[in-house]
Amino acid sequence: MGTTNTNNHGPKRRRLNINGVEERIGVHRQTIWHWYKAGSFPPPHYLGQSRLWFEDEIEAWEKAQIKKRADDKNSAA
């Protein structure tokens, strides 16, 4: 599925590789990298050569996007 949750330091945080991020937010990896390079998407964390995102950071980003859309919609009204 593209996830792992092995962590020996502190509470376990679920991690997603690029496939897991694609599946979670429903966009292609090129879009994810475009957003990341533009500074509008959380940066990956590196484990060796693997790029991983913490699921809670992706969830926070999703919530911020929903709030931003709601704020934009309210200010347009």
Phi and psi in radians as a Rosetta constraint file:
Dihedral C 1 N 2 CA 2 C 2 CIRCULARHARMONIC 1.583 0.35
Dihedral N 2 CA 2 C 2 N 3 CIRCULARHARMONIC 0.483 0.35
Dihedral C 2 N 3 CA 3 C 3 CIRCULARHARMONIC -2.299 0.35
Dihedral N 3 CA 3 C 3 N 4 CIRCULARHARMONIC 2.778 0.35
Dihedral C 3 N 4 CA 4 C 4 CIRCULARHARMONIC -2.643 0.35
Dihedral N 4 CA 4 C 4 N 5 CIRCULARHARMONIC 2.681 0.35
Dihedral C 4 N 5 CA 5 C 5 CIRCULARHARMONIC -2.394 0.35
Dihedral N 5 CA 5 C 5 N 6 CIRCULARHARMONIC 0.442 0.35
Dihedral C 5 N 6 CA 6 C 6 CIRCULARHARMONIC -1.389 0.35
Dihedral N 6 CA 6 C 6 N 7 CIRCULARHARMONIC 2.159 0.35
Dihedral C 6 N 7 CA 7 C 7 CIRCULARHARMONIC -2.739 0.35
Dihedral N 7 CA 7 C 7 N 8 CIRCULARHARMONIC 2.115 0.35
Dihedral C 7 N 8 CA 8 C 8 CIRCULARHARMONIC -1.708 0.35
Dihedral N 8 CA 8 C 8 N 9 CIRCULARHARMONIC 0.129 0.35
Dihedral C 8 N 9 CA 9 C 9 CIRCULARHARMONIC -2.152 0.35
Dihedral N 9 CA 9 C 9 N 10 CIRCULARHARMONIC 1.796 0.35
Dihedral C 9 N 10 CA 10 C 10 CIRCULARHARMONIC 1.339 0.35
Dihedral N 10 CA 10 C 10 N 11 CIRCULARHARMONIC -2.894 0.35
Dihedral C 10 N 11 CA 11 C 11 CIRCULARHARMONIC -1.131 0.35
Dihedral N 11 CA 11 C 11 N 12 CIRCULARHARMONIC 2.583 0.35
Dihedral C 11 N 12 CA 12 C 12 CIRCULARHARMONIC -1.283 0.35
Dihedral N 12 CA 12 C 12 N 13 CIRCULARHARMONIC 2.329 0.35
Dihedral C 12 N 13 CA 13 C 13 CIRCULARHARMONIC -2.111 0.35
Dihedral N 13 CA 13 C 13 N 14 CIRCULARHARMONIC 2.285 0.35
Dihedral C 13 N 14 CA 14 C 14 CIRCULARHARMONIC -1.247 0.35
Dihedral N 14 CA 14 C 14 N 15 CIRCULARHARMONIC 2.369 0.35
Dihedral C 14 N 15 CA 15 C 15 CIRCULARHARMONIC -2.001 0.35
Dihedral N 15 CA 15 C 15 N 16 CIRCULARHARMONIC 2.563 0.35
Dihedral C 15 N 16 CA 16 C 16 CIRCULARHARMONIC -2.130 0.35
Dihedral N 16 CA 16 C 16 N 17 CIRCULARHARMONIC 2.383 0.35
Dihedral C 16 N 17 CA 17 C 17 CIRCULARHARMONIC -1.510 0.35
Dihedral N 17 CA 17 C 17 N 18 CIRCULARHARMONIC -3.100 0.35
Dihedral C 17 N 18 CA 18 C 18 CIRCULARHARMONIC -1.045 0.35
Dihedral N 18 CA 18 C 18 N 19 CIRCULARHARMONIC -0.621 0.35
Dihedral C 18 N 19 CA 19 C 19 CIRCULARHARMONIC -1.123 0.35
Dihedral N 19 CA 19 C 19 N 20 CIRCULARHARMONIC -0.709 0.35
Dihedral C 19 N 20 CA 20 C 20 CIRCULARHARMONIC -1.166 0.35
Dihedral N 20 CA 20 C 20 N 21 CIRCULARHARMONIC -0.653 0.35
Dihedral C 20 N 21 CA 21 C 21 CIRCULARHARMONIC -1.166 0.35
Dihedral N 21 CA 21 C 21 N 22 CIRCULARHARMONIC -0.771 0.35
Dihedral C 21 N 22 CA 22 C 22 CIRCULARHARMONIC -0.974 0.35
Dihedral N 22 CA 22 C 22 N 23 CIRCULARHARMONIC -0.821 0.35
Dihedral C 22 N 23 CA 23 C 23 CIRCULARHARMONIC -1.140 0.35
Dihedral N 23 CA 23 C 23 N 24 CIRCULARHARMONIC -0.723 0.35
Dihedral C 23 N 24 CA 24 C 24 CIRCULARHARMONIC -1.145 0.35
Dihedral N 24 CA 24 C 24 N 25 CIRCULARHARMONIC -0.794 0.35
Dihedral C 24 N 25 CA 25 C 25 CIRCULARHARMONIC -1.797 0.35
Dihedral N 25 CA 25 C 25 N 26 CIRCULARHARMONIC -0.138 0.35
Dihedral C 25 N 26 CA 26 C 26 CIRCULARHARMONIC 1.322 0.35
Dihedral N 26 CA 26 C 26 N 27 CIRCULARHARMONIC 0.513 0.35
Dihedral C 26 N 27 CA 27 C 27 CIRCULARHARMONIC -2.254 0.35
Dihedral N 27 CA 27 C 27 N 28 CIRCULARHARMONIC 2.814 0.35
Dihedral C 27 N 28 CA 28 C 28 CIRCULARHARMONIC -1.274 0.35
Dihedral N 28 CA 28 C 28 N 29 CIRCULARHARMONIC 2.659 0.35
Dihedral C 28 N 29 CA 29 C 29 CIRCULARHARMONIC -1.008 0.35
Dihedral N 29 CA 29 C 29 N 30 CIRCULARHARMONIC -0.544 0.35
Dihedral C 29 N 30 CA 30 C 30 CIRCULARHARMONIC -1.128 0.35
Dihedral N 30 CA 30 C 30 N 31 CIRCULARHARMONIC -0.634 0.35
Dihedral C 30 N 31 CA 31 C 31 CIRCULARHARMONIC -1.164 0.35
Dihedral N 31 CA 31 C 31 N 32 CIRCULARHARMONIC -0.736 0.35
Dihedral C 31 N 32 CA 32 C 32 CIRCULARHARMONIC -1.027 0.35
Dihedral N 32 CA 32 C 32 N 33 CIRCULARHARMONIC -0.839 0.35
Dihedral C 32 N 33 CA 33 C 33 CIRCULARHARMONIC -1.139 0.35
Dihedral N 33 CA 33 C 33 N 34 CIRCULARHARMONIC -0.655 0.35
Dihedral C 33 N 34 CA 34 C 34 CIRCULARHARMONIC -1.066 0.35
Dihedral N 34 CA 34 C 34 N 35 CIRCULARHARMONIC -0.837 0.35
Dihedral C 34 N 35 CA 35 C 35 CIRCULARHARMONIC -1.064 0.35
Dihedral N 35 CA 35 C 35 N 36 CIRCULARHARMONIC -0.776 0.35
Dihedral C 35 N 36 CA 36 C 36 CIRCULARHARMONIC -1.041 0.35
Dihedral N 36 CA 36 C 36 N 37 CIRCULARHARMONIC -0.850 0.35
Dihedral C 36 N 37 CA 37 C 37 CIRCULARHARMONIC -1.138 0.35
Dihedral N 37 CA 37 C 37 N 38 CIRCULARHARMONIC -0.483 0.35
Dihedral C 37 N 38 CA 38 C 38 CIRCULARHARMONIC -1.434 0.35
Dihedral N 38 CA 38 C 38 N 39 CIRCULARHARMONIC -0.096 0.35
Dihedral C 38 N 39 CA 39 C 39 CIRCULARHARMONIC 1.444 0.35
Dihedral N 39 CA 39 C 39 N 40 CIRCULARHARMONIC 0.272 0.35
Dihedral C 39 N 40 CA 40 C 40 CIRCULARHARMONIC -1.921 0.35
Dihedral N 40 CA 40 C 40 N 41 CIRCULARHARMONIC 0.226 0.35
Dihedral C 40 N 41 CA 41 C 41 CIRCULARHARMONIC -2.466 0.35
Dihedral N 41 CA 41 C 41 N 42 CIRCULARHARMONIC 2.518 0.35
Dihedral C 41 N 42 CA 42 C 42 CIRCULARHARMONIC -0.994 0.35
Dihedral N 42 CA 42 C 42 N 43 CIRCULARHARMONIC 2.480 0.35
Dihedral C 42 N 43 CA 43 C 43 CIRCULARHARMONIC -1.289 0.35
Dihedral N 43 CA 43 C 43 N 44 CIRCULARHARMONIC 2.681 0.35
Dihedral C 43 N 44 CA 44 C 44 CIRCULARHARMONIC -1.327 0.35
Dihedral N 44 CA 44 C 44 N 45 CIRCULARHARMONIC 2.822 0.35
Dihedral C 44 N 45 CA 45 C 45 CIRCULARHARMONIC -1.877 0.35
Dihedral N 45 CA 45 C 45 N 46 CIRCULARHARMONIC 2.544 0.35
Dihedral C 45 N 46 CA 46 C 46 CIRCULARHARMONIC -1.830 0.35
Dihedral N 46 CA 46 C 46 N 47 CIRCULARHARMONIC 2.302 0.35
Dihedral C 46 N 47 CA 47 C 47 CIRCULARHARMONIC -2.179 0.35
Dihedral N 47 CA 47 C 47 N 48 CIRCULARHARMONIC 1.717 0.35
Dihedral C 47 N 48 CA 48 C 48 CIRCULARHARMONIC 1.157 0.35
Dihedral N 48 CA 48 C 48 N 49 CIRCULARHARMONIC -2.182 0.35
Dihedral C 48 N 49 CA 49 C 49 CIRCULARHARMONIC -1.694 0.35
Dihedral N 49 CA 49 C 49 N 50 CIRCULARHARMONIC 0.005 0.35
Dihedral C 49 N 50 CA 50 C 50 CIRCULARHARMONIC -1.473 0.35
Dihedral N 50 CA 50 C 50 N 51 CIRCULARHARMONIC 2.390 0.35
Dihedral C 50 N 51 CA 51 C 51 CIRCULARHARMONIC -1.753 0.35
Dihedral N 51 CA 51 C 51 N 52 CIRCULARHARMONIC 2.189 0.35
Dihedral C 51 N 52 CA 52 C 52 CIRCULARHARMONIC -2.328 0.35
Dihedral N 52 CA 52 C 52 N 53 CIRCULARHARMONIC 2.600 0.35
Dihedral C 52 N 53 CA 53 C 53 CIRCULARHARMONIC -2.034 0.35
Dihedral N 53 CA 53 C 53 N 54 CIRCULARHARMONIC 2.489 0.35
Dihedral C 53 N 54 CA 54 C 54 CIRCULARHARMONIC -1.391 0.35
Dihedral N 54 CA 54 C 54 N 55 CIRCULARHARMONIC 2.305 0.35
Dihedral C 54 N 55 CA 55 C 55 CIRCULARHARMONIC -1.048 0.35
Dihedral N 55 CA 55 C 55 N 56 CIRCULARHARMONIC -0.626 0.35
Dihedral C 55 N 56 CA 56 C 56 CIRCULARHARMONIC -1.160 0.35
Dihedral N 56 CA 56 C 56 N 57 CIRCULARHARMONIC -0.519 0.35
Dihedral C 56 N 57 CA 57 C 57 CIRCULARHARMONIC -1.252 0.35
Dihedral N 57 CA 57 C 57 N 58 CIRCULARHARMONIC -0.655 0.35
Dihedral C 57 N 58 CA 58 C 58 CIRCULARHARMONIC -1.163 0.35
Dihedral N 58 CA 58 C 58 N 59 CIRCULARHARMONIC -0.722 0.35
Dihedral C 58 N 59 CA 59 C 59 CIRCULARHARMONIC -1.083 0.35
Dihedral N 59 CA 59 C 59 N 60 CIRCULARHARMONIC -0.743 0.35
Dihedral C 59 N 60 CA 60 C 60 CIRCULARHARMONIC -1.103 0.35
Dihedral N 60 CA 60 C 60 N 61 CIRCULARHARMONIC -0.696 0.35
Dihedral C 60 N 61 CA 61 C 61 CIRCULARHARMONIC -1.098 0.35
Dihedral N 61 CA 61 C 61 N 62 CIRCULARHARMONIC -0.771 0.35
Dihedral C 61 N 62 CA 62 C 62 CIRCULARHARMONIC -1.039 0.35
Dihedral N 62 CA 62 C 62 N 63 CIRCULARHARMONIC -0.782 0.35
Dihedral C 62 N 63 CA 63 C 63 CIRCULARHARMONIC -1.101 0.35
Dihedral N 63 CA 63 C 63 N 64 CIRCULARHARMONIC -0.691 0.35
Dihedral C 63 N 64 CA 64 C 64 CIRCULARHARMONIC -1.131 0.35
Dihedral N 64 CA 64 C 64 N 65 CIRCULARHARMONIC -0.656 0.35
Dihedral C 64 N 65 CA 65 C 65 CIRCULARHARMONIC -1.143 0.35
Dihedral N 65 CA 65 C 65 N 66 CIRCULARHARMONIC -0.724 0.35
Dihedral C 65 N 66 CA 66 C 66 CIRCULARHARMONIC -1.105 0.35
Dihedral N 66 CA 66 C 66 N 67 CIRCULARHARMONIC -0.787 0.35
Dihedral C 66 N 67 CA 67 C 67 CIRCULARHARMONIC -1.102 0.35
Dihedral N 67 CA 67 C 67 N 68 CIRCULARHARMONIC -0.740 0.35
Dihedral C 67 N 68 CA 68 C 68 CIRCULARHARMONIC -1.072 0.35
Dihedral N 68 CA 68 C 68 N 69 CIRCULARHARMONIC -0.766 0.35
Dihedral C 68 N 69 CA 69 C 69 CIRCULARHARMONIC -1.091 0.35
Dihedral N 69 CA 69 C 69 N 70 CIRCULARHARMONIC -0.720 0.35
Dihedral C 69 N 70 CA 70 C 70 CIRCULARHARMONIC -1.138 0.35
Dihedral N 70 CA 70 C 70 N 71 CIRCULARHARMONIC -0.752 0.35
Dihedral C 70 N 71 CA 71 C 71 CIRCULARHARMONIC -1.105 0.35
Dihedral N 71 CA 71 C 71 N 72 CIRCULARHARMONIC -0.740 0.35
Dihedral C 71 N 72 CA 72 C 72 CIRCULARHARMONIC -1.111 0.35
Dihedral N 72 CA 72 C 72 N 73 CIRCULARHARMONIC -0.713 0.35
Dihedral C 72 N 73 CA 73 C 73 CIRCULARHARMONIC -1.152 0.35
Dihedral N 73 CA 73 C 73 N 74 CIRCULARHARMONIC -0.724 0.35
Dihedral C 73 N 74 CA 74 C 74 CIRCULARHARMONIC -1.187 0.35
Dihedral N 74 CA 74 C 74 N 75 CIRCULARHARMONIC -0.643 0.35
Dihedral C 74 N 75 CA 75 C 75 CIRCULARHARMONIC -1.320 0.35
Dihedral N 75 CA 75 C 75 N 76 CIRCULARHARMONIC -0.371 0.35
Dihedral C 75 N 76 CA 76 C 76 CIRCULARHARMONIC -1.412 0.35
Dihedral N 76 CA 76 C 76 N 77 CIRCULARHARMONIC -0.330 0.35
